[in-house]
């Protein structure tokens, strides 16, 4: 699955366009490497997202095309 779509479906970022902008600005990395919005996300990948002064680090546990709001938290694990 594309990185920008994963960020939106898992609700780490609210909108796909904002996820795209974050990737273009270099604030998102996969396994320690800066990633573009079109990068493929696989189970076991570690994502790091920079939000202003904070950084969120998560591990991908599941990949789903669509999910309910309550189930979105089961797609990743905070590190």
Phi, psi and omega in degrees: 000145178295147182300313182297323178291320179299316180299323179286312183296321180281353178065027170288326173230138189293317184238149181293326179294323177291323176297320177300314181296321179296320179293317180296328181279355178081021181269359181239133177227150176245122180052040176084001180245135177304139186235146173274165181298333183273001181295145180276135178257133179238159177297134181099347178292149176251120181256139174234124184239126179268123176243095181061243180271351182256159174228136178250130180241124181225155175250135180285123180255322183216154176234123180226146180291319177222157179202157176278160183303318182291329182274349184297328182291343180275357181275345181213165178230129177291141178249000000 
